[in-house]
Amino acid sequence: MPLSESDDLLSKILGGMLPSYVLNKVLEENPGLDKYDLANIFLGECELLDSKILPIVWNWKSVRSMRGVSDEVFDEMVLAHMRLAGYRL
């Protein structure tokens, strides 16, 4: 998914896609993007989330990382934060 399509990250996750899948696709298709940029894009799109989501993205073992939390743990953490923020998942 090109960066220009990042405006539908939230709708894809709310539609049932896992955050790790959606965000890995963005990283795969945008080689110049790192997890710090991705975290800021995600935070900007998800207006109900606060900055506590940033270190979760930064510490995730994405397609660009050799270490970090697994996709499963990452998905659980992101979805839990989204629920606490008021998103219906």
PDB file of N, CA, C and O in Angstrom, chain B, residues numbered from 101:
ATOM      1  N   MET B 101       0.855  -1.157   0.000  1.00  0.00           N
ATOM      2  CA  MET B 101       0.000   0.000   0.000  1.00  0.00           C
ATOM      3  C   MET B 101       0.903   1.222   0.000  1.00  0.00           C
ATOM      4  O   MET B 101       1.664   1.436   0.944  1.00  0.00           O
ATOM      5  N   PRO B 102       0.821   2.013  -1.042  1.00  0.00           N
ATOM      6  CA  PRO B 102       1.647   3.214  -1.103  1.00  0.00           C
ATOM      7  C   PRO B 102       1.324   4.165   0.046  1.00  0.00           C
ATOM      8  O   PRO B 102       0.236   4.132   0.622  1.00  0.00           O
ATOM      9  N   LEU B 103       2.287   4.997   0.354  1.00  0.00           N
ATOM     10  CA  LEU B 103       2.113   5.933   1.455  1.00  0.00           C
ATOM     11  C   LEU B 103       0.898   6.814   1.249  1.00  0.00           C
ATOM     12  O   LEU B 103       0.264   7.216   2.226  1.00  0.00           O
ATOM     13  N   SER B 104       0.556   7.123   0.023  1.00  0.00           N
ATOM     14  CA  SER B 104      -0.610   7.958  -0.245  1.00  0.00           C
ATOM     15  C   SER B 104      -1.909   7.289   0.186  1.00  0.00           C
ATOM     16  O   SER B 104      -2.925   7.961   0.364  1.00  0.00           O
ATOM     17  N   GLU B 105      -1.881   5.978   0.353  1.00  0.00           N
ATOM     18  CA  GLU B 105      -3.067   5.256   0.796  1.00  0.00           C
ATOM     19  C   GLU B 105      -3.078   5.044   2.302  1.00  0.00           C
ATOM     20  O   GLU B 105      -3.944   4.338   2.820  1.00  0.00           O
ATOM     21  N   SER B 106      -2.131   5.645   3.009  1.00  0.00           N
ATOM     22  CA  SER B 106      -2.052   5.420   4.451  1.00  0.00           C
ATOM     23  C   SER B 106      -3.277   5.943   5.181  1.00  0.00           C
ATOM     24  O   SER B 106      -3.516   5.584   6.334  1.00  0.00           O
ATOM     25  N   ASP B 107      -4.063   6.798   4.511  1.00  0.00           N
ATOM     26  CA  ASP B 107      -5.235   7.356   5.169  1.00  0.00           C
ATOM     27  C   ASP B 107      -6.305   6.309   5.440  1.00  0.00           C
ATOM     28  O   ASP B 107      -7.284   6.600   6.127  1.00  0.00           O
ATOM     29  N   ASP B 108      -6.143   5.104   4.920  1.00  0.00           N
ATOM     30  CA  ASP B 108      -7.135   4.081   5.243  1.00  0.00           C
ATOM     31  C   ASP B 108      -6.568   2.976   6.131  1.00  0.00           C
ATOM     32  O   ASP B 108      -7.145   1.892   6.211  1.00  0.00           O
ATOM     33  N   LEU B 109      -5.451   3.239   6.795  1.00  0.00           N
ATOM     34  CA  LEU B 109      -4.903   2.274   7.753  1.00  0.00           C
ATOM     35  C   LEU B 109      -5.934   1.968   8.826  1.00  0.00           C
ATOM     36  O   LEU B 109      -6.182   0.805   9.145  1.00  0.00           O
ATOM     37  N   LEU B 110      -6.524   2.996   9.371  1.00  0.00           N
ATOM     38  CA  LEU B 110      -7.497   2.833  10.444  1.00  0.00           C
ATOM     39  C   LEU B 110      -8.696   2.026   9.974  1.00  0.00           C
ATOM     40  O   LEU B 110      -9.141   1.113  10.671  1.00  0.00           O
ATOM     41  N   SER B 111      -9.219   2.349   8.810  1.00  0.00           N
ATOM     42  CA  SER B 111     -10.402   1.619   8.332  1.00  0.00           C
ATOM     43  C   SER B 111     -10.092   0.149   8.079  1.00  0.00           C
ATOM     44  O   SER B 111     -10.956  -0.704   8.285  1.00  0.00           O
ATOM     45  N   LYS B 112      -8.884  -0.159   7.640  1.00  0.00           N
ATOM     46  CA  LYS B 112      -8.505  -1.563   7.424  1.00  0.00           C
ATOM     47  C   LYS B 112      -8.460  -2.316   8.750  1.00  0.00           C
ATOM     48  O   LYS B 112      -8.927  -3.452   8.840  1.00  0.00           O
ATOM     49  N   ILE B 113      -7.900  -1.687   9.773  1.00  0.00           N
ATOM     50  CA  ILE B 113      -7.826  -2.330  11.087  1.00  0.00           C
ATOM     51  C   ILE B 113      -9.219  -2.454  11.691  1.00  0.00           C
ATOM     52  O   ILE B 113      -9.570  -3.497  12.241  1.00  0.00           O
ATOM     53  N   LEU B 114     -10.011  -1.392  11.589  1.00  0.00           N
ATOM     54  CA  LEU B 114     -11.378  -1.465  12.106  1.00  0.00           C
ATOM     55  C   LEU B 114     -12.211  -2.485  11.332  1.00  0.00           C
ATOM     56  O   LEU B 114     -13.182  -3.031  11.855  1.00  0.00           O
ATOM     57  N   GLY B 115     -11.825  -2.733  10.093  1.00  0.00           N
ATOM     58  CA  GLY B 115     -12.513  -3.720   9.267  1.00  0.00           C
ATOM     59  C   GLY B 115     -12.095  -5.156   9.534  1.00  0.00           C
ATOM     60  O   GLY B 115     -12.636  -6.082   8.929  1.00  0.00           O
ATOM     61  N   GLY B 116     -11.135  -5.350  10.435  1.00  0.00           N
ATOM     62  CA  GLY B 116     -10.769  -6.704  10.824  1.00  0.00           C
ATOM     63  C   GLY B 116      -9.372  -7.156  10.457  1.00  0.00           C
ATOM     64  O   GLY B 116      -8.958  -8.243  10.860  1.00  0.00           O
ATOM     65  N   MET B 117      -8.630  -6.353   9.701  1.00  0.00           N
ATOM     66  CA  MET B 117      -7.256  -6.737   9.376  1.00  0.00           C
ATOM     67  C   MET B 117      -6.379  -6.504  10.603  1.00  0.00           C
ATOM     68  O   MET B 117      -6.612  -5.568  11.368  1.00  0.00           O
ATOM     69  N   LEU B 118      -5.393  -7.338  10.786  1.00  0.00           N
ATOM     70  CA  LEU B 118      -4.491  -7.204  11.931  1.00  0.00           C
ATOM     71  C   LEU B 118      -3.544  -6.027  11.732  1.00  0.00           C
ATOM     72  O   LEU B 118      -3.050  -5.803  10.627  1.00  0.00           O
ATOM     73  N   PRO B 119      -3.290  -5.277  12.802  1.00  0.00           N
ATOM     74  CA  PRO B 119      -2.369  -4.139  12.688  1.00  0.00           C
ATOM     75  C   PRO B 119      -0.997  -4.523  12.123  1.00  0.00           C
ATOM     76  O   PRO B 119      -0.432  -3.773  11.327  1.00  0.00           O
ATOM     77  N   SER B 120      -0.458  -5.670  12.519  1.00  0.00           N
ATOM     78  CA  SER B 120       0.859  -6.081  12.021  1.00  0.00           C
ATOM     79  C   SER B 120       0.835  -6.279  10.511  1.00  0.00           C
ATOM     80  O   SER B 120       1.791  -5.915   9.827  1.00  0.00           O
ATOM     81  N   TYR B 121      -0.227  -6.842   9.991  1.00  0.00           N
ATOM     82  CA  TYR B 121      -0.335  -7.058   8.548  1.00  0.00           C
ATOM     83  C   TYR B 121      -0.411  -5.719   7.818  1.00  0.00           C
ATOM     84  O   TYR B 121       0.318  -5.488   6.853  1.00  0.00           O
ATOM     85  N   VAL B 122      -1.290  -4.850   8.279  1.00  0.00           N
ATOM     86  CA  VAL B 122      -1.504  -3.554   7.630  1.00  0.00           C
ATOM     87  C   VAL B 122      -0.222  -2.718   7.659  1.00  0.00           C
ATOM     88  O   VAL B 122       0.177  -2.154   6.640  1.00  0.00           O
ATOM     89  N   LEU B 123       0.414  -2.640   8.810  1.00  0.00           N
ATOM     90  CA  LEU B 123       1.596  -1.795   8.943  1.00  0.00           C
ATOM     91  C   LEU B 123       2.821  -2.405   8.263  1.00  0.00           C
ATOM     92  O   LEU B 123       3.665  -1.668   7.751  1.00  0.00           O
ATOM     93  N   ASN B 124       2.935  -3.736   8.246  1.00  0.00           N
ATOM     94  CA  ASN B 124       4.024  -4.368   7.494  1.00  0.00           C
ATOM     95  C   ASN B 124       3.891  -4.086   6.005  1.00  0.00           C
ATOM     96  O   ASN B 124       4.894  -3.869   5.326  1.00  0.00           O
ATOM     97  N   LYS B 125       2.669  -4.085   5.490  1.00  0.00           N
ATOM     98  CA  LYS B 125       2.443  -3.783   4.071  1.00  0.00           C
ATOM     99  C   LYS B 125       2.932  -2.380   3.742  1.00  0.00           C
ATOM    100  O   LYS B 125       3.544  -2.162   2.696  1.00  0.00           O
ATOM    101  N   VAL B 126       2.667  -1.435   4.624  1.00  0.00           N
ATOM    102  CA  VAL B 126       3.126  -0.062   4.398  1.00  0.00           C
ATOM    103  C   VAL B 126       4.646  -0.027   4.352  1.00  0.00           C
ATOM    104  O   VAL B 126       5.225   0.618   3.478  1.00  0.00           O
ATOM    105  N   LEU B 127       5.296  -0.715   5.285  1.00  0.00           N
ATOM    106  CA  LEU B 127       6.762  -0.744   5.305  1.00  0.00           C
ATOM    107  C   LEU B 127       7.333  -1.432   4.068  1.00  0.00           C
ATOM    108  O   LEU B 127       8.327  -0.969   3.509  1.00  0.00           O
ATOM    109  N   GLU B 128       6.719  -2.524   3.639  1.00  0.00           N
ATOM    110  CA  GLU B 128       7.200  -3.249   2.458  1.00  0.00           C
ATOM    111  C   GLU B 128       7.108  -2.400   1.199  1.00  0.00           C
ATOM    112  O   GLU B 128       7.992  -2.450   0.344  1.00  0.00           O
ATOM    113  N   GLU B 129       6.064  -1.639   1.090  1.00  0.00           N
ATOM    114  CA  GLU B 129       5.815  -0.893  -0.141  1.00  0.00           C
ATOM    115  C   GLU B 129       6.391   0.520  -0.122  1.00  0.00           C
ATOM    116  O   GLU B 129       6.285   1.250  -1.108  1.00  0.00           O
ATOM    117  N   ASN B 130       6.995   0.902   0.993  1.00  0.00           N
ATOM    118  CA  ASN B 130       7.613   2.223   1.120  1.00  0.00           C
ATOM    119  C   ASN B 130       8.993   2.062   1.748  1.00  0.00           C
ATOM    120  O   ASN B 130       9.155   2.280   2.949  1.00  0.00           O
ATOM    121  N   PRO B 131       9.994   1.682   0.943  1.00  0.00           N
ATOM    122  CA  PRO B 131      11.322   1.369   1.476  1.00  0.00           C
ATOM    123  C   PRO B 131      11.990   2.507   2.247  1.00  0.00           C
ATOM    124  O   PRO B 131      12.831   2.245   3.107  1.00  0.00           O
ATOM    125  N   GLY B 132      11.645   3.735   1.970  1.00  0.00           N
ATOM    126  CA  GLY B 132      12.265   4.855   2.663  1.00  0.00           C
ATOM    127  C   GLY B 132      11.644   5.167   4.009  1.00  0.00           C
ATOM    128  O   GLY B 132      12.101   6.066   4.716  1.00  0.00           O
ATOM    129  N   LEU B 133      10.615   4.439   4.363  1.00  0.00           N
ATOM    130  CA  LEU B 133       9.886   4.683   5.601  1.00  0.00           C
ATOM    131  C   LEU B 133      10.439   3.796   6.716  1.00  0.00           C
ATOM    132  O   LEU B 133      10.672   2.607   6.502  1.00  0.00           O
ATOM    133  N   ASP B 134      10.648   4.363   7.899  1.00  0.00           N
ATOM    134  CA  ASP B 134      11.066   3.535   9.025  1.00  0.00           C
ATOM    135  C   ASP B 134       9.927   3.448  10.046  1.00  0.00           C
ATOM    136  O   ASP B 134       8.879   4.071   9.874  1.00  0.00           O
ATOM    137  N   LYS B 135      10.144   2.676  11.099  1.00  0.00           N
ATOM    138  CA  LYS B 135       9.077   2.475  12.098  1.00  0.00           C
ATOM    139  C   LYS B 135       8.746   3.747  12.859  1.00  0.00           C
ATOM    140  O   LYS B 135       7.622   3.910  13.333  1.00  0.00           O
ATOM    141  N   TYR B 136       9.700   4.642  12.980  1.00  0.00           N
ATOM    142  CA  TYR B 136       9.427   5.901  13.680  1.00  0.00           C
ATOM    143  C   TYR B 136       8.457   6.757  12.869  1.00  0.00           C
ATOM    144  O   TYR B 136       7.516   7.341  13.406  1.00  0.00           O
ATOM    145  N   ASP B 137       8.710   6.816  11.564  1.00  0.00           N
ATOM    146  CA  ASP B 137       7.789   7.539  10.679  1.00  0.00           C
ATOM    147  C   ASP B 137       6.423   6.863  10.672  1.00  0.00           C
ATOM    148  O   ASP B 137       5.387   7.524  10.750  1.00  0.00           O
ATOM    149  N   LEU B 138       6.439   5.543  10.578  1.00  0.00           N
ATOM    150  CA  LEU B 138       5.191   4.782  10.539  1.00  0.00           C
ATOM    151  C   LEU B 138       4.381   5.003  11.816  1.00  0.00           C
ATOM    152  O   LEU B 138       3.162   5.159  11.753  1.00  0.00           O
ATOM    153  N   ALA B 139       5.038   5.019  12.956  1.00  0.00           N
ATOM    154  CA  ALA B 139       4.351   5.240  14.229  1.00  0.00           C
ATOM    155  C   ALA B 139       3.682   6.611  14.251  1.00  0.00           C
ATOM    156  O   ALA B 139       2.557   6.751  14.730  1.00  0.00           O
ATOM    157  N   ASN B 140       4.370   7.609  13.736  1.00  0.00           N
ATOM    158  CA  ASN B 140       3.794   8.958  13.695  1.00  0.00           C
ATOM    159  C   ASN B 140       2.624   9.041  12.728  1.00  0.00           C
ATOM    160  O   ASN B 140       1.640   9.725  13.011  1.00  0.00           O
ATOM    161  N   ILE B 141       2.710   8.359  11.592  1.00  0.00           N
ATOM    162  CA  ILE B 141       1.608   8.325  10.637  1.00  0.00           C
ATOM    163  C   ILE B 141       0.401   7.651  11.278  1.00  0.00           C
ATOM    164  O   ILE B 141      -0.723   8.144  11.180  1.00  0.00           O
ATOM    165  N   PHE B 142       0.643   6.522  11.934  1.00  0.00           N
ATOM    166  CA  PHE B 142      -0.434   5.773  12.574  1.00  0.00           C
ATOM    167  C   PHE B 142      -1.100   6.605  13.675  1.00  0.00           C
ATOM    168  O   PHE B 142      -2.327   6.650  13.766  1.00  0.00           O
ATOM    169  N   LEU B 143      -0.298   7.256  14.499  1.00  0.00           N
ATOM    170  CA  LEU B 143      -0.834   8.102  15.558  1.00  0.00           C
ATOM    171  C   LEU B 143      -1.646   9.256  14.974  1.00  0.00           C
ATOM    172  O   LEU B 143      -2.702   9.609  15.499  1.00  0.00           O
ATOM    173  N   GLY B 144      -1.149   9.836  13.894  1.00  0.00           N
ATOM    174  CA  GLY B 144      -1.859  10.937  13.261  1.00  0.00           C
ATOM    175  C   GLY B 144      -3.204  10.526  12.689  1.00  0.00           C
ATOM    176  O   GLY B 144      -4.155  11.308  12.688  1.00  0.00           O
ATOM    177  N   GLU B 145      -3.278   9.308  12.209  1.00  0.00           N
ATOM    178  CA  GLU B 145      -4.530   8.829  11.630  1.00  0.00           C
ATOM    179  C   GLU B 145      -5.533   8.388  12.691  1.00  0.00           C
ATOM    180  O   GLU B 145      -6.739   8.556  12.514  1.00  0.00           O
ATOM    181  N   CYS B 146      -5.052   7.840  13.766  1.00  0.00           N
ATOM    182  CA  CYS B 146      -5.920   7.330  14.832  1.00  0.00           C
ATOM    183  C   CYS B 146      -6.070   8.405  15.896  1.00  0.00           C
ATOM    184  O   CYS B 146      -5.372   8.396  16.910  1.00  0.00           O
ATOM    185  N   GLU B 147      -6.969   9.310  15.659  1.00  0.00           N
ATOM    186  CA  GLU B 147      -7.116  10.504  16.494  1.00  0.00           C
ATOM    187  C   GLU B 147      -7.413  10.207  17.957  1.00  0.00           C
ATOM    188  O   GLU B 147      -7.094  11.021  18.824  1.00  0.00           O
ATOM    189  N   LEU B 148      -8.015   9.063  18.248  1.00  0.00           N
ATOM    190  CA  LEU B 148      -8.356   8.749  19.632  1.00  0.00           C
ATOM    191  C   LEU B 148      -7.179   8.181  20.428  1.00  0.00           C
ATOM    192  O   LEU B 148      -7.219   8.151  21.658  1.00  0.00           O
ATOM    193  N   LEU B 149      -6.140   7.734  19.735  1.00  0.00           N
ATOM    194  CA  LEU B 149      -4.963   7.183  20.427  1.00  0.00           C
ATOM    195  C   LEU B 149      -4.079   8.312  20.936  1.00  0.00           C
ATOM    196  O   LEU B 149      -4.094   9.423  20.407  1.00  0.00           O
ATOM    197  N   ASP B 150      -3.311   8.002  21.974  1.00  0.00           N
ATOM    198  CA  ASP B 150      -2.340   8.974  22.457  1.00  0.00           C
ATOM    199  C   ASP B 150      -0.928   8.465  22.183  1.00  0.00           C
ATOM    200  O   ASP B 150      -0.751   7.409  21.576  1.00  0.00           O
ATOM    201  N   SER B 151       0.046   9.198  22.620  1.00  0.00           N
ATOM    202  CA  SER B 151       1.438   8.876  22.302  1.00  0.00           C
ATOM    203  C   SER B 151       1.937   7.573  22.926  1.00  0.00           C
ATOM    204  O   SER B 151       3.051   7.145  22.623  1.00  0.00           O
ATOM    205  N   LYS B 152       1.149   6.935  23.783  1.00  0.00           N
ATOM    206  CA  LYS B 152       1.566   5.652  24.359  1.00  0.00           C
ATOM    207  C   LYS B 152       1.678   4.558  23.286  1.00  0.00           C
ATOM    208  O   LYS B 152       2.314   3.529  23.511  1.00  0.00           O
ATOM    209  N   ILE B 153       1.063   4.782  22.132  1.00  0.00           N
ATOM    210  CA  ILE B 153       1.139   3.798  21.052  1.00  0.00           C
ATOM    211  C   ILE B 153       2.509   3.825  20.366  1.00  0.00           C
ATOM    212  O   ILE B 153       2.921   2.829  19.771  1.00  0.00           O
ATOM    213  N   LEU B 154       3.213   4.950  20.445  1.00  0.00           N
ATOM    214  CA  LEU B 154       4.482   5.092  19.732  1.00  0.00           C
ATOM    215  C   LEU B 154       5.514   4.035  20.118  1.00  0.00           C
ATOM    216  O   LEU B 154       6.041   3.370  19.227  1.00  0.00           O
ATOM    217  N   PRO B 155       5.831   3.846  21.410  1.00  0.00           N
ATOM    218  CA  PRO B 155       6.843   2.835  21.736  1.00  0.00           C
ATOM    219  C   PRO B 155       6.415   1.405  21.395  1.00  0.00           C
ATOM    220  O   PRO B 155       7.259   0.528  21.211  1.00  0.00           O
ATOM    221  N   ILE B 156       5.120   1.177  21.313  1.00  0.00           N
ATOM    222  CA  ILE B 156       4.653  -0.156  20.912  1.00  0.00           C
ATOM    223  C   ILE B 156       5.073  -0.415  19.469  1.00  0.00           C
ATOM    224  O   ILE B 156       5.559  -1.499  19.146  1.00  0.00           O
ATOM    225  N   VAL B 157       4.888   0.570  18.610  1.00  0.00           N
ATOM    226  CA  VAL B 157       5.294   0.423  17.202  1.00  0.00           C
ATOM    227  C   VAL B 157       6.808   0.371  17.096  1.00  0.00           C
ATOM    228  O   VAL B 157       7.349  -0.437  16.341  1.00  0.00           O
ATOM    229  N   TRP B 158       7.496   1.224  17.842  1.00  0.00           N
ATOM    230  CA  TRP B 158       8.954   1.253  17.772  1.00  0.00           C
ATOM    231  C   TRP B 158       9.582  -0.064  18.193  1.00  0.00           C
ATOM    232  O   TRP B 158      10.621  -0.447  17.655  1.00  0.00           O
ATOM    233  N   ASN B 159       8.970  -0.775  19.155  1.00  0.00           N
ATOM    234  CA  ASN B 159       9.550  -2.007  19.706  1.00  0.00           C
ATOM    235  C   ASN B 159       8.988  -3.280  19.087  1.00  0.00           C
ATOM    236  O   ASN B 159       9.156  -4.369  19.635  1.00  0.00           O
ATOM    237  N   TRP B 160       8.340  -3.146  17.976  1.00  0.00           N
ATOM    238  CA  TRP B 160       7.746  -4.284  17.277  1.00  0.00           C
ATOM    239  C   TRP B 160       8.743  -4.879  16.286  1.00  0.00           C
ATOM    240  O   TRP B 160       9.494  -4.150  15.638  1.00  0.00           O
ATOM    241  N   LYS B 161       8.745  -6.194  16.172  1.00  0.00           N
ATOM    242  CA  LYS B 161       9.612  -6.873  15.205  1.00  0.00           C
ATOM    243  C   LYS B 161       8.888  -6.902  13.864  1.00  0.00           C
ATOM    244  O   LYS B 161       8.247  -7.892  13.514  1.00  0.00           O
ATOM    245  N   SER B 162       8.996  -5.823  13.131  1.00  0.00           N
ATOM    246  CA  SER B 162       8.346  -5.702  11.827  1.00  0.00           C
ATOM    247  C   SER B 162       9.200  -6.372  10.752  1.00  0.00           C
ATOM    248  O   SER B 162      10.215  -6.999  11.055  1.00  0.00           O
ATOM    249  N   VAL B 163       8.780  -6.234   9.498  1.00  0.00           N
ATOM    250  CA  VAL B 163       9.558  -6.780   8.398  1.00  0.00           C
ATOM    251  C   VAL B 163      10.926  -6.123   8.280  1.00  0.00           C
ATOM    252  O   VAL B 163      11.799  -6.644   7.585  1.00  0.00           O
ATOM    253  N   ARG B 164      11.127  -5.001   8.937  1.00  0.00           N
ATOM    254  CA  ARG B 164      12.397  -4.281   8.887  1.00  0.00           C
ATOM    255  C   ARG B 164      13.261  -4.499  10.116  1.00  0.00           C
ATOM    256  O   ARG B 164      14.346  -3.925  10.212  1.00  0.00           O
ATOM    257  N   SER B 165      12.808  -5.311  11.054  1.00  0.00           N
ATOM    258  CA  SER B 165      13.525  -5.469  12.320  1.00  0.00           C
ATOM    259  C   SER B 165      14.026  -6.887  12.505  1.00  0.00           C
ATOM    260  O   SER B 165      13.460  -7.846  11.980  1.00  0.00           O
ATOM    261  N   MET B 166      15.101  -6.994  13.263  1.00  0.00           N
ATOM    262  CA  MET B 166      15.621  -8.313  13.597  1.00  0.00           C
ATOM    263  C   MET B 166      15.183  -8.734  14.992  1.00  0.00           C
ATOM    264  O   MET B 166      15.248  -9.913  15.339  1.00  0.00           O
ATOM    265  N   ARG B 167      14.738  -7.775  15.788  1.00  0.00           N
ATOM    266  CA  ARG B 167      14.294  -8.105  17.145  1.00  0.00           C
ATOM    267  C   ARG B 167      13.135  -7.192  17.529  1.00  0.00           C
ATOM    268  O   ARG B 167      12.895  -6.153  16.915  1.00  0.00           O
ATOM    269  N   GLY B 168      12.445  -7.613  18.545  1.00  0.00           N
ATOM    270  CA  GLY B 168      11.295  -6.856  19.028  1.00  0.00           C
ATOM    271  C   GLY B 168      10.166  -7.811  19.355  1.00  0.00           C
ATOM    272  O   GLY B 168      10.327  -9.030  19.287  1.00  0.00           O
ATOM    273  N   VAL B 169       9.010  -7.243  19.715  1.00  0.00           N
ATOM    274  CA  VAL B 169       7.871  -8.098  20.061  1.00  0.00           C
ATOM    275  C   VAL B 169       7.295  -8.717  18.793  1.00  0.00           C
ATOM    276  O   VAL B 169       7.343  -8.121  17.717  1.00  0.00           O
ATOM    277  N   SER B 170       6.760  -9.901  18.937  1.00  0.00           N
ATOM    278  CA  SER B 170       6.203 -10.639  17.807  1.00  0.00           C
ATOM    279  C   SER B 170       4.954  -9.952  17.266  1.00  0.00           C
ATOM    280  O   SER B 170       4.373  -9.086  17.920  1.00  0.00           O
ATOM    281  N   ASP B 171       4.555 -10.348  16.074  1.00  0.00           N
ATOM    282  CA  ASP B 171       3.324  -9.820  15.478  1.00  0.00           C
ATOM    283  C   ASP B 171       2.129 -10.069  16.387  1.00  0.00           C
ATOM    284  O   ASP B 171       1.271  -9.201  16.544  1.00  0.00           O
ATOM    285  N   GLU B 172       2.075 -11.257  16.984  1.00  0.00           N
ATOM    286  CA  GLU B 172       0.934 -11.610  17.827  1.00  0.00           C
ATOM    287  C   GLU B 172       0.831 -10.691  19.045  1.00  0.00           C
ATOM    288  O   GLU B 172      -0.247 -10.194  19.373  1.00  0.00           O
ATOM    289  N   VAL B 173       1.957 -10.474  19.701  1.00  0.00           N
ATOM    290  CA  VAL B 173       1.982  -9.599  20.874  1.00  0.00           C
ATOM    291  C   VAL B 173       1.694  -8.162  20.446  1.00  0.00           C
ATOM    292  O   VAL B 173       0.937  -7.455  21.111  1.00  0.00           O
ATOM    293  N   PHE B 174       2.287  -7.736  19.353  1.00  0.00           N
ATOM    294  CA  PHE B 174       2.063  -6.395  18.830  1.00  0.00           C
ATOM    295  C   PHE B 174       0.572  -6.168  18.543  1.00  0.00           C
ATOM    296  O   PHE B 174       0.004  -5.152  18.942  1.00  0.00           O
ATOM    297  N   ASP B 175      -0.051  -7.124  17.850  1.00  0.00           N
ATOM    298  CA  ASP B 175      -1.476  -6.991  17.523  1.00  0.00           C
ATOM    299  C   ASP B 175      -2.320  -6.878  18.790  1.00  0.00           C
ATOM    300  O   ASP B 175      -3.212  -6.035  18.874  1.00  0.00           O
ATOM    301  N   GLU B 176      -2.038  -7.724  19.764  1.00  0.00           N
ATOM    302  CA  GLU B 176      -2.783  -7.670  21.032  1.00  0.00           C
ATOM    303  C   GLU B 176      -2.631  -6.317  21.708  1.00  0.00           C
ATOM    304  O   GLU B 176      -3.610  -5.750  22.194  1.00  0.00           O
ATOM    305  N   MET B 177      -1.410  -5.797  21.741  1.00  0.00           N
ATOM    306  CA  MET B 177      -1.158  -4.519  22.402  1.00  0.00           C
ATOM    307  C   MET B 177      -1.835  -3.362  21.668  1.00  0.00           C
ATOM    308  O   MET B 177      -2.470  -2.514  22.294  1.00  0.00           O
ATOM    309  N   VAL B 178      -1.701  -3.328  20.356  1.00  0.00           N
ATOM    310  CA  VAL B 178      -2.307  -2.242  19.583  1.00  0.00           C
ATOM    311  C   VAL B 178      -3.826  -2.288  19.711  1.00  0.00           C
ATOM    312  O   VAL B 178      -4.463  -1.262  19.954  1.00  0.00           O
ATOM    313  N   LEU B 179      -4.404  -3.470  19.547  1.00  0.00           N
ATOM    314  CA  LEU B 179      -5.863  -3.583  19.628  1.00  0.00           C
ATOM    315  C   LEU B 179      -6.370  -3.229  21.027  1.00  0.00           C
ATOM    316  O   LEU B 179      -7.432  -2.622  21.165  1.00  0.00           O
ATOM    317  N   ALA B 180      -5.621  -3.603  22.058  1.00  0.00           N
ATOM    318  CA  ALA B 180      -6.019  -3.249  23.425  1.00  0.00           C
ATOM    319  C   ALA B 180      -5.998  -1.734  23.614  1.00  0.00           C
ATOM    320  O   ALA B 180      -6.916  -1.174  24.212  1.00  0.00           O
ATOM    321  N   HIS B 181      -4.969  -1.075  23.113  1.00  0.00           N
ATOM    322  CA  HIS B 181      -4.901   0.388  23.214  1.00  0.00           C
ATOM    323  C   HIS B 181      -6.026   1.045  22.426  1.00  0.00           C
ATOM    324  O   HIS B 181      -6.600   2.044  22.859  1.00  0.00           O
ATOM    325  N   MET B 182      -6.330   0.480  21.273  1.00  0.00           N
ATOM    326  CA  MET B 182      -7.414   1.045  20.468  1.00  0.00           C
ATOM    327  C   MET B 182      -8.758   0.898  21.167  1.00  0.00           C
ATOM    328  O   MET B 182      -9.579   1.816  21.144  1.00  0.00           O
ATOM    329  N   ARG B 183      -8.983  -0.255  21.789  1.00  0.00           N
ATOM    330  CA  ARG B 183     -10.239  -0.450  22.541  1.00  0.00           C
ATOM    331  C   ARG B 183     -10.332   0.528  23.708  1.00  0.00           C
ATOM    332  O   ARG B 183     -11.380   1.133  23.935  1.00  0.00           O
ATOM    333  N   LEU B 184      -9.243   0.678  24.443  1.00  0.00           N
ATOM    334  CA  LEU B 184      -9.228   1.614  25.577  1.00  0.00           C
ATOM    335  C   LEU B 184      -9.479   3.053  25.120  1.00  0.00           C
ATOM    336  O   LEU B 184     -10.064   3.850  25.852  1.00  0.00           O
ATOM    337  N   ALA B 185      -9.035   3.376  23.914  1.00  0.00           N
ATOM    338  CA  ALA B 185      -9.221   4.728  23.381  1.00  0.00           C
ATOM    339  C   ALA B 185     -10.641   4.948  22.877  1.00  0.00           C
ATOM    340  O   ALA B 185     -11.043   6.083  22.623  1.00  0.00           O
ATOM    341  N   GLY B 186     -11.405   3.856  22.731  1.00  0.00           N
ATOM    342  CA  GLY B 186     -12.790   4.015  22.304  1.00  0.00           C
ATOM    343  C   GLY B 186     -13.123   3.483  20.934  1.00  0.00           C
ATOM    344  O   GLY B 186     -14.255   3.631  20.473  1.00  0.00           O
ATOM    345  N   TYR B 187     -12.161   2.862  20.271  1.00  0.00           N
ATOM    346  CA  TYR B 187     -12.452   2.270  18.963  1.00  0.00           C
ATOM    347  C   TYR B 187     -13.215   0.964  19.152  1.00  0.00           C
ATOM    348  O   TYR B 187     -12.917   0.185  20.058  1.00  0.00           O
ATOM    349  N   ARG B 188     -14.190   0.736  18.299  1.00  0.00           N
ATOM    350  CA  ARG B 188     -14.956  -0.521  18.339  1.00  0.00           C
ATOM    351  C   ARG B 188     -14.327  -1.502  17.366  1.00  0.00           C
ATOM    352  O   ARG B 188     -14.347  -1.300  16.152  1.00  0.00           O
ATOM    353  N   LEU B 189     -13.776  -2.555  17.915  1.00  0.00           N
ATOM    354  CA  LEU B 189     -13.080  -3.561  17.106  1.00  0.00           C
ATOM    355  C   LEU B 189     -13.795  -4.893  17.197  1.00  0.00           C
ATOM    356  O   LEU B 189     -13.362  -5.869  16.585  1.00  0.00           O
TER     357      LEU B 189
END
